[in-house]
Amino acid sequence: MKSPKPKIAIFDLTDCEGCELQMLNLKGRLLKLAELVDIPIWRLAKSPAEFGPFDISFIEGTPMSKDDIAVAKKVRERSKKVVALGACAHLGGVPAELDETKRDKFMKEVYGGNYKTSSKAAKPLSAYIHVDYFIHGCPIDLDEAERVIVDLLMDKNPVGPSTPVCLECKEKENPCVLLKGEPCQGPITEGGCKAVCPSNGLRCWGCQGHTKNANVGAMEKSLERIGYKDQAENIMGAFTKERGEKK
């Protein structure tokens, strides 16, 4: 008797759906994967026929509403493994950079004094449920996504990169952004993105999450040395706030 195919589900909360679109860019690799698994739920590709149980569930986005949190908890209950897909689910994304003490002020400035929001402060998915693994980036890296999926289907514990973005910059012979006097979080950000931002003239924003034992204090001092003392706290927001960790 043939073993049933593993069931994989893909959900999204508050997000831009960029990481899910990136999944579609797996193209031929995704079609091969589709032959090995059953995907009963994926809003971008297939309407839900049933809600679990699932072997692996991927969740993109930040839980920013009661509905988002309820969906995340329901997915967790019905899934053997849950994977946070991309920087929004992993770290809280761009919305988590907001200084919560200024939240009401910004809401009034953007939407007007009479606007009432039901959204909550942006937090990583791991603030509400247990997450088994995180696929990093904004958007995710296709090679990492494929590796994680294959490892999980083989019942292996995926092991992520252990070196910072700086190493990938060196491999690509990119000029150091910090040495040019510009802020960059490459020294304390986990690699795996292939240094895509510095390779295209941008600084590293830390969307891969911090490296193990990241020396945040030394990073802040480096920013101060190049003239970013007043902005250091804002630049380092992704690392000075409590964020999700890989399990």
N, C-alpha and C positions, 0 to 999 in steps of 0.2 A: 504493500500500500504506500502510495506517494505521500511524503510529508507535506503538510500545508505550507504555502508560501508565507514568509514573515510579513506581518502587516505593518506598513509605515504610514504615518499620518503627518501632514504639514499644516500648521496653524499660524495665523498672524493676529497680533494684537494692535496696539497703536504704533504704526510704522509707515514707511514709504513703499514697502514691498520690494525694495531693491535687491535684498538677499534672495528672495524667492525667484525673482527674475533671473538672478545670477545662476540659480539652480537649473533653470531652463536652458542656460548656456552650456550645460554639460552635454547637450545635444545627443550625439551618438552614444556617449557613456551613459546618459540617462535612459536611453531606449534599451540598452543592455541590462541596466539595473531593473527596468520595468518588467523584464522577462523573469527576473529572479524573485521579485517581491510583489505584494498586492498593496496598492495605494488607494484605500477606500475614501480618504478625505484629503483634498487639496483644492482650496477654493479657486486657485488660478487655473486648475486643469480639470478638476472633477468634483461634482456635487456630492455631498455626504449621503451615503446610503445607510450608514449605521455609525454609532459612536462607541467604537472599541469592542473588545479590548485590542490594544495595539502593542506590538513588540517594541517599536521605536517611534516616538513622536518628536517632531522638530517644531519649535515655537519661535517665530520671529516677532520682534517688537517689544515695546515697553508696556507693562501693565499700568495703565493710567486711568482706569475707570473701574467701577464695581463689576461691570460685565467682563472686562478683561481679566480681572483677578479670579472671577468665578470660572471662566473658561480655563484659565491656567490650572486651577485646582482640580477641575473635572478631568482635564487631560492627564494630570499627574496620577489621579486615582485609577485611570483606565489604561495606563501605560507601564510597561516593564522598564523602559529607559526613556528619559526626556533629555533632549539636546537643545540648548539655547543657540539659536541661529542668528549670528551677527552681533554687532556692537550694541544695538538697542536692547536685545534680550540679555546679552552678556554683561554690559556695563550701565545700562540705562540710556545710552546714546546721547545725542545732542541735548534733549530736554533735561537730562540729569545735570548738565552744566549750569543750569539756572540757580542762582543764589536764592534759596527758598525764603530768606528774610525779605526779599524784594519781589516776591511772586505777585502779591496783591497790587503793588505799584505798577508792575509791568502789565498786568491784566487790564488795569484801568487805562493805561496809556495806549494799549493796542486795540482793545475792544470797547472802551468807553466805561464810564462810571456805573452804568446800569446793568452791565453784563455780569451774569452769575455763572460760574463754571462748576461743573460736576467732576472735573478731572482732579486726580490726586498728584502728589509730588512724584516725579519720575524716579523709579528705582529699578535695579536689575531684577530679572525674573527670579533669581535665587533669594530675593527678599521675601518671596511668598511661597515658593515651593522648593523641594529638593531637585537640583539639576545634576544629571549624571555627567554631562560633558558640555563643553562650550566650543562652538566654531566661531572663530574670531573675525574681526574686520568689518569694514564699512565701504563697499559690500564685502561679503565673504570671498575667500580665495578658493577657486574651483578645485585646485589640487588638494587643499586641506579638506574641503568638503567631501571629495571622493574618498580620500584616505580614511576619514572618520567613519563614513558610511560603510565602507568595506570592512574595516576593523570591527565595527559593531555587529555586522552581519555574521562575521566569523567568530563572534563571542570573545573578541580580544578587547583589552582596555586601551583605547587610543592614547598615544603619547605625543604631546605637542612639542614644538620647538623649545629648546632650552637656552637659546642665545638671543641677544637683543637685535633690534633693527639695524644698529650700527654695523654689525658684522656683514649684513646683506649689502649695506651701502658700500663698505670696503670692497666686497666682491665685485660690485658694479663700478668701482672706481669713481663714485660720486664725491664731489667736494663736500667737506663737512659743513653742515648748515650752521652749527654753533661757532665754528672757526670764522665764519663769515659775519659773525655778530648778530645772528638771528636766532630766535627761540626754536628749540626742537626737543622732542621727548624721546628721540631714538635711543639714547643710552639706557633708559629704564623700561622701554616698551618691548614686549615679546616679539620676536621675529616670526616669519612665516608669510608675510605679505609681499615678500620680494622687494621691500623698500620702494613700493610703488610711488609714494608721495615725494620723497626726496629725489627720486629718479626723474620726476617731472617738474622739478623746481619748487616744490612745496615742502614745508616742514612736516615732521612726524607729529600727528595729533594724538597718538596713543590709543587708537581704536582697537589694537590687538590686546590691550590690557597690559598690566605691568609684569615684568620678569619676576621670577622667584627671588626673594631677598633684594628687591629693588632699593637702591640707596636714594630715597626721595630727598633727604636733606642735602646730599651732595649735588643733586640735580638743581635744587632751588638756589644753592650758592652759585652754581655755574650760570644760572639765569641772571642772578644779581650782578655777577662780574661783567656781563656783557650789556648791562644797563637796563635790565628788566626787573629791578627790585620791586617796584610798585605793582607790576603786573604778574609777578611770579605765582601768587596764590591763584589767580584766575587761570593762568596757563596750565598750572598743575592740578586743576580741579578734578580731573579724572583719577588722580592718584591720592589726593588728600581726603576724598570722600570714601566712605565704606562701600566697596563694590564686590561683585561676585568673584569667587575663586574657582579654579578648576578642581574637580574632585578626583 
